Amino acid sequence: MSHHLLPTTLLAALLVSICNLIGAAMSRREVKLPASKRINIETTLALGKPVPLSRCELPDLELIPTIGPATAQKLFNSRTELLEKARILKDPALALLSIKGIGPATAEKIAPWLVFE
């Protein structure tokens, strides 16, 4: 019977290690990848991580919670200006308020999902 105990113990230790790695990865605020690599926006958002606005295409923006097609289009069309305003203001939510149709409540919901880089 003891010969089955060792593999079970190793399996349990492996699972704990994997869970710890996933937890550590999920605790990070943003996903940093080399600029040459395409970010999988859907996976990043599914992990609860924000995505870089500068790398988002229009369909990517529609995947962000609380963003519909119209708001996604506005964000996409205003990316350059938004990135500059966020850099100057040091407040992404405040920069989002410059887009017609985005009020304070929506800006506060959207800002955590985007990295303004």
N, C-alpha and C positions, 0 to 999 in steps of 0.2 A: 504493500500500500504506500509506503514512503516514496517509491519511485515515481508516483504520480504527483506528489506534493511539490517537488522541485519545479517542474514545468509550470504548475499553477502559480507558484510564488513568483517565478520569473515573468509570467504573463501579467500578473497583478502589478509588479514593479514597472513593467514596460507601460502599462496603461496609465499608471500614476504619472510617469515621466511625460508621456504624451499630453495628458491633461494639464500638467504644469506648463509645458511649452505653449500650448494653445492659450492658456490663461495669461501667460506673460505676453504673448503676441497681441491678445485682445486688449490688454491694458494700455497699449501704446495709443497715443492720440492720433497719429497720422501714419500712413504707409509711405515709406521712402523707397523709391526704386530709381535705378539709373534712368536718365532722360531718354535713353535709346530704347527702353523697354516700354511696350504698350501696357498700361495698367488695365487689369480686368476690373472695370468699374463695378459690375454687378456683384462680383465676389467681395470686393472691398466693402461695398455698402452692406452686403449680407452679414459681414463680420462686425457691422456697427461702426465702421471706420469712415472718416471723411475722405473725400476725393479732391484732387487738385483741380480747381476750376479751369486752369489753363490747359489741362489735358482732356477735358470733357467735350465730347461731341454732343449735338442736340439730343440724340436718343439716350445718351448717358444721363443727361440732366433730368429727363423724364422718369428715371429710376429712383430719384431721390424722393423720400417721403415728403408729402405735402406739395410737391411740385407737379403741376399739370402741364399739358402741352403749351398753353399760352405763356405761362411763367417761364417754362424752359426756353422758349423762343426768345423772350426778353433777356434772360440771363445770357444765353448764347450770343445774342447780338451785342450785348454790353460788356462782354468779358474783359476787354482791354481797359475800359473805363473803370469797371468795378475793381480790377486788380490794382489800378493806380490809386483809386479812392481808399481802398482798404489799407494800402501801404501808407498813405498820408495820414488817414484818420486813426490808424492802429485799431480799428473796430469794424470787423466784417459786417456785423448786423447794421451798423450805421451806414456803411457803404451800400448795402442792399436797399436801404430806404430811398435811394436816389432813383430807383426803378419805379416807374408809374405802375400802380396797382399792388405794390408790396408795402404793406403797413408794418408797424412795429411788431405785432404778434407773429406775422408770417416771417419777417426777417429773423426774429429770434428762433423760429423753428428751422429755417433753412440754414442759417450760418454755421451751426455745428456740423453739418454734413459736408461743408466745403472747406478746402484749404486754399487760401488766397495767396498763391505763390506764382 
